[in-house]
Amino acid sequence: MRKPTPEELNIARQARLVAFVIAGTMILWMGAQYLGGQMGWETRFVFLFDLAAMAAFFWALVVTYGIWRKRRGN
């Protein structure tokens, strides 16, 4: 078994970060939706959480595409 290269370690670190962002975004978004319903928040405030979640998912998609491109180049 060979030792991973620094580039492979960097790719693995990025993949872990993407996984944490996706999982954390889902948990926070679901919590915000629940709290918004329970506390009677206005729709426009709850919509802000939707936009933030979409931005986080878009970021994760872009980084995942970059990881895929790097792995494809190896």
All heavy atoms as a GROMACS GRO file, in nm:
protein
  602
    1MET      N    1   0.085  -0.118   0.000
    1MET     CA    2   0.000   0.000   0.000
    1MET      C    3   0.089   0.124   0.000
    1MET      O    4   0.180   0.135   0.080
    1MET     CB    5  -0.089  -0.002   0.124
    1MET     CG    6  -0.196   0.099   0.119
    1MET     SD    7  -0.333   0.051   0.225
    1MET     CE    8  -0.334   0.183   0.339
    2ARG      N    9   0.060   0.217  -0.089
    2ARG     CA   10   0.144   0.336  -0.100
    2ARG      C   11   0.087   0.451  -0.017
    2ARG      O   12  -0.031   0.454   0.017
    2ARG     CB   13   0.158   0.377  -0.245
    2ARG     CG   14   0.030   0.425  -0.308
    2ARG     CD   15   0.053   0.471  -0.452
    2ARG     NE   16  -0.070   0.514  -0.514
    2ARG     CZ   17  -0.124   0.634  -0.497
    2ARG    NH1   18  -0.068   0.722  -0.420
    2ARG    NH2   19  -0.239   0.665  -0.557
    3LYS      N   20   0.173   0.544   0.012
    3LYS     CA   21   0.133   0.663   0.087
    3LYS      C   22   0.064   0.761  -0.008
    3LYS      O   23   0.111   0.782  -0.120
    3LYS     CB   24   0.257   0.728   0.148
    3LYS     CG   25   0.228   0.840   0.240
    3LYS     CD   26   0.357   0.890   0.305
    3LYS     CE   27   0.325   1.006   0.397
    3LYS     NZ   28   0.444   1.057   0.462
    4PRO      N   29  -0.049   0.822   0.035
    4PRO     CA   30  -0.118   0.916  -0.054
    4PRO      C   31  -0.034   1.041  -0.080
    4PRO      O   32   0.038   1.088   0.008
    4PRO     CB   33  -0.246   0.951   0.020
    4PRO     CG   34  -0.236   0.894   0.155
    4PRO     CD   35  -0.119   0.803   0.161
    5THR      N   36  -0.048   1.093  -0.199
    5THR     CA   37   0.025   1.214  -0.235
    5THR      C   38  -0.043   1.336  -0.171
    5THR      O   39  -0.160   1.328  -0.131
    5THR     CB   40   0.026   1.232  -0.388
    5THR    OG1   41  -0.109   1.255  -0.432
    5THR    CG2   42   0.085   1.112  -0.458
    6PRO      N   43   0.030   1.447  -0.160
    6PRO     CA   44  -0.033   1.569  -0.105
    6PRO      C   45  -0.157   1.612  -0.183
    6PRO      O   46  -0.253   1.662  -0.125
    6PRO     CB   47   0.079   1.673  -0.114
    6PRO     CG   48   0.205   1.595  -0.112
    6PRO     CD   49   0.173   1.466  -0.182
    7GLU      N   50  -0.156   1.592  -0.314
    7GLU     CA   51  -0.274   1.628  -0.395
    7GLU      C   52  -0.394   1.541  -0.359
    7GLU      O   53  -0.507   1.590  -0.349
    7GLU     CB   54  -0.243   1.616  -0.544
    7GLU     CG   55  -0.358   1.660  -0.631
    7GLU     CD   56  -0.326   1.650  -0.779
    7GLU    OE1   57  -0.208   1.635  -0.815
    7GLU    OE2   58  -0.421   1.657  -0.857
    8GLU      N   59  -0.370   1.412  -0.339
    8GLU     CA   60  -0.479   1.322  -0.299
    8GLU      C   61  -0.533   1.358  -0.161
    8GLU      O   62  -0.654   1.352  -0.138
    8GLU     CB   63  -0.430   1.177  -0.300
    8GLU     CG   64  -0.405   1.123  -0.439
    8GLU     CD   65  -0.340   0.986  -0.439
    8GLU    OE1   66  -0.278   0.948  -0.338
    8GLU    OE2   67  -0.354   0.917  -0.541
    9LEU      N   68  -0.444   1.397  -0.071
    9LEU     CA   69  -0.489   1.440   0.063
    9LEU      C   70  -0.572   1.568   0.054
    9LEU      O   71  -0.671   1.584   0.125
    9LEU     CB   72  -0.369   1.460   0.154
    9LEU     CG   73  -0.293   1.334   0.194
    9LEU    CD1   74  -0.168   1.369   0.272
    9LEU    CD2   75  -0.382   1.241   0.273
   10ASN      N   76  -0.532   1.658  -0.035
   10ASN     CA   77  -0.608   1.782  -0.054
   10ASN      C   78  -0.747   1.753  -0.110
   10ASN      O   79  -0.846   1.812  -0.066
   10ASN     CB   80  -0.531   1.876  -0.148
   10ASN     CG   81  -0.597   2.011  -0.160
   10ASN    OD1   82  -0.660   2.059  -0.066
   10ASN    ND2   83  -0.583   2.071  -0.276
   11ILE      N   84  -0.754   1.662  -0.206
   11ILE     CA   85  -0.884   1.623  -0.263
   11ILE      C   86  -0.972   1.561  -0.156
   11ILE      O   87  -1.092   1.592  -0.147
   11ILE     CB   88  -0.863   1.528  -0.382
   11ILE    CG1   89  -0.804   1.604  -0.500
   11ILE    CG2   90  -0.994   1.462  -0.424
   11ILE    CD1   91  -0.763   1.516  -0.617
   12ALA      N   92  -0.915   1.475  -0.072
   12ALA     CA   93  -0.993   1.412   0.035
   12ALA      C   94  -1.043   1.516   0.134
   12ALA      O   95  -1.157   1.508   0.182
   12ALA     CB   96  -0.908   1.307   0.106
   13ARG      N   97  -0.960   1.616   0.166
   13ARG     CA   98  -1.000   1.721   0.258
   13ARG      C   99  -1.116   1.802   0.200
   13ARG      O  100  -1.212   1.834   0.270
   13ARG     CB  101  -0.881   1.812   0.288
   13ARG     CG  102  -0.906   1.909   0.399
   13ARG     CD  103  -0.786   1.997   0.437
   13ARG     NE  104  -0.656   1.938   0.413
   13ARG     CZ  105  -0.571   1.978   0.317
   13ARG    NH1  106  -0.605   2.076   0.236
   13ARG    NH2  107  -0.454   1.921   0.301
   14GLN      N  108  -1.107   1.833   0.071
   14GLN     CA  109  -1.216   1.907   0.006
   14GLN      C  110  -1.344   1.825   0.005
   14GLN      O  111  -1.453   1.880   0.027
   14GLN     CB  112  -1.176   1.943  -0.136
   14GLN     CG  113  -1.078   2.055  -0.148
   14GLN     CD  114  -1.045   2.086  -0.292
   14GLN    OE1  115  -1.052   2.000  -0.380
   14GLN    NE2  116  -1.007   2.211  -0.317
   15ALA      N  117  -1.334   1.696  -0.020
   15ALA     CA  118  -1.452   1.610  -0.022
   15ALA      C  119  -1.518   1.604   0.116
   15ALA      O  120  -1.641   1.607   0.127
   15ALA     CB  121  -1.415   1.470  -0.070
   16ARG      N  122  -1.436   1.596   0.221
   16ARG     CA  123  -1.493   1.597   0.358
   16ARG      C  124  -1.563   1.728   0.386
   16ARG      O  125  -1.671   1.731   0.445
   16ARG     CB  126  -1.383   1.573   0.461
   16ARG     CG  127  -1.352   1.428   0.486
   16ARG     CD  128  -1.265   1.409   0.609
   16ARG     NE  129  -1.142   1.486   0.604
   16ARG     CZ  130  -1.029   1.445   0.548
   16ARG    NH1  131  -1.025   1.326   0.492
   16ARG    NH2  132  -0.922   1.522   0.548
   17LEU      N  133  -1.503   1.839   0.344
   17LEU     CA  134  -1.564   1.970   0.366
   17LEU      C  135  -1.698   1.979   0.295
   17LEU      O  136  -1.797   2.028   0.352
   17LEU     CB  137  -1.470   2.081   0.317
   17LEU     CG  138  -1.522   2.223   0.328
   17LEU    CD1  139  -1.550   2.259   0.474
   17LEU    CD2  140  -1.424   2.320   0.266
   18VAL      N  141  -1.704   1.931   0.172
   18VAL     CA  142  -1.830   1.933   0.098
   18VAL      C  143  -1.935   1.849   0.170
   18VAL      O  144  -2.051   1.891   0.183
   18VAL     CB  145  -1.809   1.882  -0.047
   18VAL    CG1  146  -1.942   1.853  -0.116
   18VAL    CG2  147  -1.730   1.983  -0.127
   19ALA      N  148  -1.895   1.732   0.220
   19ALA     CA  149  -1.991   1.646   0.291
   19ALA      C  150  -2.044   1.716   0.416
   19ALA      O  151  -2.165   1.711   0.444
   19ALA     CB  152  -1.924   1.514   0.328
   20PHE      N  153  -1.956   1.782   0.491
   20PHE     CA  154  -2.001   1.852   0.612
   20PHE      C  155  -2.092   1.970   0.577
   20PHE      O  156  -2.191   1.996   0.647
   20PHE     CB  157  -1.882   1.901   0.694
   20PHE     CG  158  -1.810   1.793   0.768
   20PHE    CD1  159  -1.673   1.783   0.762
   20PHE    CD2  160  -1.880   1.700   0.843
   20PHE    CE1  161  -1.605   1.683   0.830
   20PHE    CE2  162  -1.814   1.599   0.911
   20PHE     CZ  163  -1.677   1.590   0.904
   21VAL      N  164  -2.061   2.040   0.469
   21VAL     CA  165  -2.145   2.154   0.429
   21VAL      C  166  -2.284   2.105   0.388
   21VAL      O  167  -2.386   2.163   0.428
   21VAL     CB  168  -2.078   2.234   0.315
   21VAL    CG1  169  -2.177   2.330   0.250
   21VAL    CG2  170  -1.958   2.309   0.369
   22ILE      N  171  -2.290   1.997   0.312
   22ILE     CA  172  -2.420   1.945   0.269
   22ILE      C  173  -2.502   1.898   0.389
   22ILE      O  174  -2.620   1.933   0.403
   22ILE     CB  175  -2.402   1.831   0.166
   22ILE    CG1  176  -2.350   1.888   0.034
   22ILE    CG2  177  -2.533   1.756   0.143
   22ILE    CD1  178  -2.309   1.783  -0.067
   23ALA      N  179  -2.440   1.820   0.477
   23ALA     CA  180  -2.513   1.768   0.594
   23ALA      C  181  -2.554   1.883   0.687
   23ALA      O  182  -2.668   1.888   0.734
   23ALA     CB  183  -2.426   1.668   0.669
   24GLY      N  184  -2.462   1.975   0.712
   24GLY     CA  185  -2.494   2.088   0.800
   24GLY      C  186  -2.601   2.178   0.743
   24GLY      O  187  -2.689   2.226   0.816
   25THR      N  188  -2.596   2.200   0.614
   25THR     CA  189  -2.698   2.283   0.550
   25THR      C  190  -2.836   2.220   0.563
   25THR      O  191  -2.934   2.289   0.594
   25THR     CB  192  -2.663   2.305   0.402
   25THR    OG1  193  -2.538   2.372   0.394
   25THR    CG2  194  -2.769   2.386   0.332
   26MET      N  195  -2.844   2.090   0.540
   26MET     CA  196  -2.973   2.022   0.552
   26MET      C  197  -3.028   2.032   0.693
   26MET      O  198  -3.147   2.061   0.713
   26MET     CB  199  -2.962   1.875   0.511
   26MET     CG  200  -2.972   1.851   0.363
   26MET     SD  201  -3.117   1.924   0.284
   26MET     CE  202  -3.250   1.840   0.365
   27ILE      N  203  -2.943   2.009   0.792
   27ILE     CA  204  -2.988   2.014   0.931
   27ILE      C  205  -3.033   2.155   0.968
   27ILE      O  206  -3.140   2.174   1.028
   27ILE     CB  207  -2.877   1.963   1.025
   27ILE    CG1  208  -2.858   1.812   1.005
   27ILE    CG2  209  -2.909   1.995   1.170
   27ILE    CD1  210  -2.735   1.756   1.072
   28LEU      N  211  -2.951   2.255   0.934
   28LEU     CA  212  -2.988   2.393   0.967
   28LEU      C  213  -3.113   2.438   0.891
   28LEU      O  214  -3.199   2.507   0.947
   28LEU     CB  215  -2.871   2.486   0.936
   28LEU     CG  216  -2.750   2.474   1.028
   28LEU    CD1  217  -2.636   2.560   0.978
   28LEU    CD2  218  -2.788   2.512   1.171
   29TRP      N  219  -3.124   2.400   0.764
   29TRP     CA  220  -3.240   2.440   0.686
   29TRP      C  221  -3.368   2.377   0.741
   29TRP      O  222  -3.470   2.444   0.755
   29TRP     CB  223  -3.220   2.400   0.539
   29TRP     CG  224  -3.337   2.433   0.452
   29TRP    CD1  225  -3.374   2.556   0.408
   29TRP    CD2  226  -3.434   2.341   0.403
   29TRP    NE1  227  -3.487   2.546   0.331
   29TRP    CE2  228  -3.526   2.415   0.328
   29TRP    CE3  229  -3.451   2.204   0.414
   29TRP    CZ2  230  -3.634   2.355   0.264
   29TRP    CZ3  231  -3.558   2.145   0.351
   29TRP    CH2  232  -3.647   2.221   0.277
   30MET      N  233  -3.361   2.248   0.774
   30MET     CA  234  -3.480   2.182   0.831
   30MET      C  235  -3.516   2.244   0.966
   30MET      O  236  -3.635   2.264   0.996
   30MET     CB  237  -3.455   2.032   0.843
   30MET     CG  238  -3.454   1.962   0.709
   30MET     SD  239  -3.398   1.791   0.712
   30MET     CE  240  -3.499   1.718   0.836
   31GLY      N  241  -3.416   2.276   1.046
   31GLY     CA  242  -3.442   2.341   1.175
   31GLY      C  243  -3.505   2.478   1.157
   31GLY      O  244  -3.597   2.517   1.230
   32ALA      N  245  -3.456   2.555   1.061
   32ALA     CA  246  -3.512   2.688   1.035
   32ALA      C  247  -3.656   2.677   0.985
   32ALA      O  248  -3.742   2.758   1.023
   32ALA     CB  249  -3.426   2.762   0.933
   33GLN      N  250  -3.684   2.578   0.901
   33GLN     CA  251  -3.821   2.560   0.854
   33GLN      C  252  -3.914   2.525   0.969
   33GLN      O  253  -4.027   2.576   0.979
   33GLN     CB  254  -3.827   2.451   0.746
   33GLN     CG  255  -3.752   2.484   0.620
   33GLN     CD  256  -3.809   2.606   0.550
   33GLN    OE1  257  -3.928   2.621   0.534
   33GLN    NE2  258  -3.721   2.695   0.510
   34TYR      N  259  -3.868   2.439   1.057
   34TYR     CA  260  -3.950   2.399   1.172
   34TYR      C  261  -3.974   2.518   1.265
   34TYR      O  262  -4.087   2.544   1.305
   34TYR     CB  263  -3.882   2.285   1.248
   34TYR     CG  264  -3.954   2.247   1.374
   34TYR    CD1  265  -4.070   2.170   1.367
   34TYR    CD2  266  -3.909   2.287   1.498
   34TYR    CE1  267  -4.139   2.135   1.482
   34TYR    CE2  268  -3.977   2.252   1.614
   34TYR     CZ  269  -4.092   2.177   1.605
   34TYR     OH  270  -4.159   2.143   1.720
   35LEU      N  271  -3.865   2.590   1.298
   35LEU     CA  272  -3.881   2.706   1.386
   35LEU      C  273  -3.969   2.813   1.324
   35LEU      O  274  -4.048   2.876   1.393
   35LEU     CB  275  -3.744   2.765   1.418
   35LEU     CG  276  -3.661   2.692   1.522
   35LEU    CD1  277  -3.524   2.758   1.536
   35LEU    CD2  278  -3.732   2.691   1.656
   36GLY      N  279  -3.952   2.834   1.194
   36GLY     CA  280  -4.036   2.933   1.126
   36GLY      C  281  -4.183   2.899   1.135
   36GLY      O  282  -4.267   2.987   1.156
   37GLY      N  283  -4.215   2.772   1.122
   37GLY     CA  284  -4.355   2.731   1.132
   37GLY      C  285  -4.408   2.741   1.274
   37GLY      O  286  -4.522   2.782   1.297
   38GLN      N  287  -4.327   2.705   1.371
   38GLN     CA  288  -4.369   2.708   1.511
   38GLN      C  289  -4.381   2.850   1.565
   38GLN      O  290  -4.468   2.879   1.646
   38GLN     CB  291  -4.271   2.628   1.598
   38GLN     CG  292  -4.270   2.480   1.570
   38GLN     CD  293  -4.404   2.416   1.600
   38GLN    OE1  294  -4.466   2.441   1.703
   38GLN    NE2  295  -4.450   2.334   1.507
   39MET      N  296  -4.292   2.938   1.523
   39MET     CA  297  -4.288   3.074   1.576
   39MET      C  298  -4.366   3.173   1.490
   39MET      O  299  -4.375   3.291   1.525
   39MET     CB  300  -4.144   3.120   1.593
   39MET     CG  301  -4.066   3.032   1.689
   39MET     SD  302  -3.896   3.082   1.707
   39MET     CE  303  -3.915   3.222   1.815
   40GLY      N  304  -4.419   3.128   1.379
   40GLY     CA  305  -4.500   3.214   1.294
   40GLY      C  306  -4.421   3.322   1.222
   40GLY      O  307  -4.470   3.432   1.204
   41TRP      N  308  -4.300   3.289   1.180
   41TRP     CA  309  -4.220   3.387   1.108
   41TRP      C  310  -4.285   3.419   0.975
   41TRP      O  311  -4.354   3.338   0.916
   41TRP     CB  312  -4.080   3.332   1.082
   41TRP     CG  313  -3.996   3.315   1.204
   41TRP    CD1  314  -4.021   3.360   1.329
   41TRP    CD2  315  -3.872   3.244   1.212
   41TRP    NE1  316  -3.922   3.324   1.415
   41TRP    CE2  317  -3.829   3.253   1.346
   41TRP    CE3  318  -3.794   3.177   1.121
   41TRP    CZ2  319  -3.710   3.196   1.388
   41TRP    CZ3  320  -3.675   3.120   1.163
   41TRP    CH2  321  -3.634   3.130   1.296
   42GLU      N  322  -4.260   3.540   0.929
   42GLU     CA  323  -4.312   3.580   0.797
   42GLU      C  324  -4.243   3.497   0.688
   42GLU      O  325  -4.129   3.453   0.703
   42GLU     CB  326  -4.284   3.728   0.772
   42GLU     CG  327  -4.365   3.820   0.860
   42GLU     CD  328  -4.342   3.965   0.823
   42GLU    OE1  329  -4.333   3.995   0.701
   42GLU    OE2  330  -4.332   4.048   0.914
   43THR      N  331  -4.313   3.480   0.581
   43THR     CA  332  -4.263   3.399   0.471
   43THR      C  333  -4.133   3.454   0.415
   43THR      O  334  -4.043   3.378   0.380
   43THR     CB  335  -4.368   3.391   0.359
   43THR    OG1  336  -4.491   3.347   0.414
   43THR    CG2  337  -4.324   3.298   0.249
   44ARG      N  338  -4.119   3.585   0.410
   44ARG     CA  339  -3.998   3.644   0.353
   44ARG      C  340  -3.874   3.611   0.435
   44ARG      O  341  -3.765   3.597   0.380
   44ARG     CB  342  -4.012   3.794   0.334
   44ARG     CG  343  -4.028   3.870   0.462
   44ARG     CD  344  -4.046   4.016   0.435
   44ARG     NE  345  -4.071   4.085   0.563
   44ARG     CZ  346  -4.082   4.212   0.574
   44ARG    NH1  347  -4.071   4.288   0.466
   44ARG    NH2  348  -4.105   4.266   0.690
   45PHE      N  349  -3.888   3.596   0.568
   45PHE     CA  350  -3.773   3.560   0.650
   45PHE      C  351  -3.737   3.412   0.632
   45PHE      O  352  -3.619   3.377   0.626
   45PHE     CB  353  -3.800   3.589   0.798
   45PHE     CG  354  -3.813   3.735   0.829
   45PHE    CD1  355  -3.927   3.783   0.890
   45PHE    CD2  356  -3.713   3.824   0.793
   45PHE    CE1  357  -3.940   3.918   0.918
   45PHE    CE2  358  -3.725   3.959   0.820
   45PHE     CZ  359  -3.839   4.007   0.882
   46VAL      N  360  -3.837   3.329   0.622
   46VAL     CA  361  -3.812   3.186   0.600
   46VAL      C  362  -3.751   3.166   0.461
   46VAL      O  363  -3.664   3.081   0.442
   46VAL     CB  364  -3.941   3.105   0.618
   46VAL    CG1  365  -3.917   2.957   0.593
   46VAL    CG2  366  -3.997   3.125   0.759
   47PHE      N  367  -3.793   3.248   0.365
   47PHE     CA  368  -3.739   3.239   0.229
   47PHE      C  369  -3.589   3.271   0.228
   47PHE      O  370  -3.515   3.217   0.146
   47PHE     CB  371  -3.816   3.333   0.136
   47PHE     CG  372  -3.778   3.320  -0.008
   47PHE    CD1  373  -3.803   3.201  -0.076
   47PHE    CD2  374  -3.719   3.424  -0.076
   47PHE    CE1  375  -3.769   3.187  -0.209
   47PHE    CE2  376  -3.685   3.411  -0.209
   47PHE     CZ  377  -3.709   3.293  -0.275
   48LEU      N  378  -3.543   3.356   0.318
   48LEU     CA  379  -3.400   3.385   0.327
   48LEU      C  380  -3.320   3.259   0.361
   48LEU      O  381  -3.210   3.238   0.310
   48LEU     CB  382  -3.374   3.493   0.432
   48LEU     CG  383  -3.414   3.635   0.392
   48LEU    CD1  384  -3.394   3.730   0.511
   48LEU    CD2  385  -3.335   3.682   0.273
   49PHE      N  386  -3.374   3.174   0.448
   49PHE     CA  387  -3.308   3.048   0.480
   49PHE      C  388  -3.305   2.956   0.358
   49PHE      O  389  -3.208   2.884   0.336
   49PHE     CB  390  -3.378   2.978   0.598
   49PHE     CG  391  -3.352   3.047   0.729
   49PHE    CD1  392  -3.452   3.124   0.788
   49PHE    CD2  393  -3.231   3.035   0.792
   49PHE    CE1  394  -3.429   3.187   0.909
   49PHE    CE2  395  -3.207   3.098   0.912
   49PHE     CZ  396  -3.306   3.175   0.971
   50ASP      N  397  -3.412   2.960   0.279
   50ASP     CA  398  -3.414   2.882   0.156
   50ASP      C  399  -3.303   2.928   0.060
   50ASP      O  400  -3.231   2.846   0.002
   50ASP     CB  401  -3.549   2.893   0.085
   50ASP     CG  402  -3.662   2.830   0.163
   50ASP    OD1  403  -3.634   2.749   0.253
   50ASP    OD2  404  -3.779   2.862   0.133
   51LEU      N  405  -3.289   3.058   0.045
   51LEU     CA  406  -3.185   3.112  -0.043
   51LEU      C  407  -3.045   3.077   0.008
   51LEU      O  408  -2.957   3.043  -0.071
   51LEU     CB  409  -3.201   3.263  -0.057
   51LEU     CG  410  -3.319   3.310  -0.139
   51LEU    CD1  411  -3.328   3.463  -0.136
   51LEU    CD2  412  -3.310   3.261  -0.280
   52ALA      N  413  -3.026   3.087   0.140
   52ALA     CA  414  -2.895   3.052   0.197
   52ALA      C  415  -2.864   2.904   0.174
   52ALA      O  416  -2.750   2.868   0.142
   52ALA     CB  417  -2.893   3.085   0.346
   53ALA      N  418  -2.964   2.818   0.189
   53ALA     CA  419  -2.943   2.675   0.166
   53ALA      C  420  -2.911   2.649   0.020
   53ALA      O  421  -2.821   2.569  -0.012
   53ALA     CB  422  -3.067   2.596   0.209
   54MET      N  423  -2.981   2.716  -0.071
   54MET     CA  424  -2.952   2.698  -0.213
   54MET      C  425  -2.811   2.745  -0.247
   54MET      O  426  -2.742   2.682  -0.328
   54MET     CB  427  -3.056   2.771  -0.299
   54MET     CG  428  -3.191   2.704  -0.296
   54MET     SD  429  -3.315   2.766  -0.413
   54MET     CE  430  -3.295   2.939  -0.413
   55ALA      N  431  -2.768   2.854  -0.185
   55ALA     CA  432  -2.632   2.902  -0.210
   55ALA      C  433  -2.528   2.801  -0.160
   55ALA      O  434  -2.428   2.776  -0.228
   55ALA     CB  435  -2.612   3.037  -0.142
   56ALA      N  436  -2.552   2.743  -0.043
   56ALA     CA  437  -2.460   2.642   0.010
   56ALA      C  438  -2.456   2.518  -0.079
   56ALA      O  439  -2.348   2.463  -0.105
   56ALA     CB  440  -2.500   2.605   0.153
   57PHE      N  441  -2.572   2.476  -0.127
   57PHE     CA  442  -2.575   2.359  -0.215
   57PHE      C  443  -2.509   2.389  -0.349
   57PHE      O  444  -2.441   2.303  -0.406
   57PHE     CB  445  -2.719   2.311  -0.237
   57PHE     CG  446  -2.778   2.244  -0.117
   57PHE    CD1  447  -2.906   2.275  -0.076
   57PHE    CD2  448  -2.707   2.150  -0.045
   57PHE    CE1  449  -2.962   2.214   0.035
   57PHE    CE2  450  -2.762   2.088   0.066
   57PHE     CZ  451  -2.889   2.120   0.105
   58PHE      N  452  -2.526   2.509  -0.400
   58PHE     CA  453  -2.460   2.547  -0.524
   58PHE      C  454  -2.308   2.547  -0.505
   58PHE      O  455  -2.234   2.497  -0.591
   58PHE     CB  456  -2.508   2.684  -0.573
   58PHE     CG  457  -2.444   2.727  -0.702
   58PHE    CD1  458  -2.481   2.669  -0.821
   58PHE    CD2  459  -2.344   2.824  -0.702
   58PHE    CE1  460  -2.421   2.707  -0.940
   58PHE    CE2  461  -2.284   2.862  -0.820
   58PHE     CZ  462  -2.322   2.804  -0.939
   59TRP      N  463  -2.261   2.601  -0.392
   59TRP     CA  464  -2.118   2.600  -0.363
   59TRP      C  465  -2.067   2.457  -0.358
   59TRP      O  466  -1.962   2.425  -0.414
   59TRP     CB  467  -2.091   2.672  -0.230
   59TRP     CG  468  -1.948   2.665  -0.190
   59TRP    CD1  469  -1.848   2.750  -0.227
   59TRP    CD2  470  -1.887   2.565  -0.108
   59TRP    NE1  471  -1.730   2.709  -0.171
   59TRP    CE2  472  -1.750   2.597  -0.098
   59TRP    CE3  473  -1.934   2.453  -0.041
   59TRP    CZ2  474  -1.662   2.519  -0.023
   59TRP    CZ3  475  -1.847   2.376   0.033
   59TRP    CH2  476  -1.712   2.410   0.041
   60ALA      N  477  -2.142   2.369  -0.290
   60ALA     CA  478  -2.101   2.228  -0.279
   60ALA      C  479  -2.096   2.163  -0.418
   60ALA      O  480  -2.006   2.083  -0.446
   60ALA     CB  481  -2.196   2.152  -0.188
   61LEU      N  482  -2.190   2.197  -0.504
   61LEU     CA  483  -2.192   2.142  -0.639
   61LEU      C  484  -2.068   2.188  -0.718
   61LEU      O  485  -2.004   2.108  -0.786
   61LEU     CB  486  -2.320   2.184  -0.712
   61LEU     CG  487  -2.335   2.137  -0.855
   61LEU    CD1  488  -2.352   1.985  -0.858
   61LEU    CD2  489  -2.454   2.205  -0.920
   62VAL      N  490  -2.034   2.315  -0.707
   62VAL     CA  491  -1.918   2.368  -0.778
   62VAL      C  492  -1.790   2.303  -0.728
   62VAL      O  493  -1.704   2.262  -0.808
   62VAL     CB  494  -1.911   2.522  -0.764
   62VAL    CG1  495  -1.778   2.577  -0.813
   62VAL    CG2  496  -2.027   2.587  -0.838
   63VAL      N  497  -1.775   2.289  -0.597
   63VAL     CA  498  -1.654   2.227  -0.542
   63VAL      C  499  -1.649   2.079  -0.580
   63VAL      O  500  -1.542   2.026  -0.613
   63VAL     CB  501  -1.647   2.248  -0.389
   63VAL    CG1  502  -1.531   2.170  -0.329
   63VAL    CG2  503  -1.634   2.396  -0.356
   64THR      N  504  -1.763   2.011  -0.577
   64THR     CA  505  -1.767   1.871  -0.617
   64THR      C  506  -1.727   1.855  -0.763
   64THR      O  507  -1.654   1.761  -0.799
   64THR     CB  508  -1.907   1.812  -0.592
   64THR    OG1  509  -1.940   1.827  -0.455
   64THR    CG2  510  -1.912   1.665  -0.631
   65TYR      N  511  -1.772   1.945  -0.848
   65TYR     CA  512  -1.731   1.942  -0.989
   65TYR      C  513  -1.580   1.959  -1.001
   65TYR      O  514  -1.514   1.890  -1.080
   65TYR     CB  515  -1.805   2.050  -1.068
   65TYR     CG  516  -1.765   2.056  -1.213
   65TYR    CD1  517  -1.806   1.959  -1.302
   65TYR    CD2  518  -1.685   2.160  -1.260
   65TYR    CE1  519  -1.769   1.964  -1.436
   65TYR    CE2  520  -1.647   2.165  -1.392
   65TYR     CZ  521  -1.689   2.068  -1.480
   65TYR     OH  522  -1.652   2.072  -1.611
   66GLY      N  523  -1.524   2.050  -0.921
   66GLY     CA  524  -1.379   2.070  -0.922
   66GLY      C  525  -1.304   1.946  -0.877
   66GLY      O  526  -1.200   1.910  -0.934
   67ILE      N  527  -1.356   1.879  -0.775
   67ILE     CA  528  -1.295   1.755  -0.728
   67ILE      C  529  -1.300   1.649  -0.838
   67ILE      O  530  -1.202   1.579  -0.864
   67ILE     CB  531  -1.365   1.705  -0.600
   67ILE    CG1  532  -1.337   1.799  -0.484
   67ILE    CG2  533  -1.322   1.564  -0.565
   67ILE    CD1  534  -1.423   1.771  -0.361
   68TRP      N  535  -1.414   1.639  -0.902
   68TRP     CA  536  -1.430   1.541  -1.010
   68TRP      C  537  -1.330   1.568  -1.122
   68TRP      O  538  -1.268   1.476  -1.175
   68TRP     CB  539  -1.573   1.547  -1.062
   68TRP     CG  540  -1.598   1.458  -1.180
   68TRP    CD1  541  -1.607   1.322  -1.181
   68TRP    CD2  542  -1.617   1.500  -1.315
   68TRP    NE1  543  -1.631   1.277  -1.308
   68TRP    CE2  544  -1.638   1.384  -1.393
   68TRP    CE3  545  -1.620   1.624  -1.376
   68TRP    CZ2  546  -1.660   1.390  -1.529
   68TRP    CZ3  547  -1.642   1.630  -1.513
   68TRP    CH2  548  -1.662   1.513  -1.587
   69ARG      N  549  -1.312   1.696  -1.158
   69ARG     CA  550  -1.216   1.731  -1.263
   69ARG      C  551  -1.074   1.696  -1.223
   69ARG      O  552  -0.996   1.647  -1.305
   69ARG     CB  553  -1.226   1.881  -1.296
   69ARG     CG  554  -1.360   1.924  -1.355
   69ARG     CD  555  -1.363   1.904  -1.499
   69ARG     NE  556  -1.252   1.980  -1.558
   69ARG     CZ  557  -1.234   1.998  -1.684
   69ARG    NH1  558  -1.319   1.947  -1.768
   69ARG    NH2  559  -1.132   2.065  -1.730
   70LYS      N  560  -1.039   1.722  -1.097
   70LYS     CA  561  -0.904   1.689  -1.050
   70LYS      C  562  -0.880   1.538  -1.053
   70LYS      O  563  -0.775   1.492  -1.094
   70LYS     CB  564  -0.882   1.741  -0.908
   70LYS     CG  565  -0.860   1.889  -0.899
   70LYS     CD  566  -0.838   1.928  -0.755
   70LYS     CE  567  -0.835   2.078  -0.738
   70LYS     NZ  568  -0.826   2.118  -0.599
   71ARG      N  569  -0.978   1.463  -1.008
   71ARG     CA  570  -0.964   1.317  -1.006
   71ARG      C  571  -0.958   1.260  -1.147
   71ARG      O  572  -0.889   1.163  -1.173
   71ARG     CB  573  -1.081   1.252  -0.931
   71ARG     CG  574  -1.094   1.289  -0.787
   71ARG     CD  575  -1.022   1.202  -0.697
   71ARG     NE  576  -1.053   1.063  -0.724
   71ARG     CZ  577  -0.988   0.966  -0.664
   71ARG    NH1  578  -0.897   0.991  -0.578
   71ARG    NH2  579  -1.018   0.841  -0.692
   72ARG      N  580  -1.031   1.321  -1.237
   72ARG     CA  581  -1.033   1.276  -1.375
   72ARG      C  582  -0.899   1.299  -1.443
   72ARG      O  583  -0.858   1.224  -1.530
   72ARG     CB  584  -1.143   1.351  -1.449
   72ARG     CG  585  -1.177   1.294  -1.582
   72ARG     CD  586  -1.301   1.360  -1.634
   72ARG     NE  587  -1.313   1.328  -1.775
   72ARG     CZ  588  -1.365   1.407  -1.865
   72ARG    NH1  589  -1.413   1.523  -1.829
   72ARG    NH2  590  -1.371   1.371  -1.989
   73GLY      N  591  -0.828   1.405  -1.399
   73GLY     CA  592  -0.699   1.437  -1.456
   73GLY      C  593  -0.588   1.342  -1.412
   73GLY      O  594  -0.485   1.332  -1.476
   74ASN      N  595  -0.610   1.270  -1.301
   74ASN     CA  596  -0.506   1.178  -1.249
   74ASN      C  597  -0.500   1.050  -1.327
   74ASN      O  598  -0.578   0.999  -1.387
   74ASN     CB  599  -0.531   1.146  -1.103
   74ASN     CG  600  -0.499   1.266  -1.016
   74ASN    OD1  601  -0.431   1.358  -1.059
   74ASN    ND2  602  -0.550   1.266  -0.896
   0.00000   0.00000   0.00000
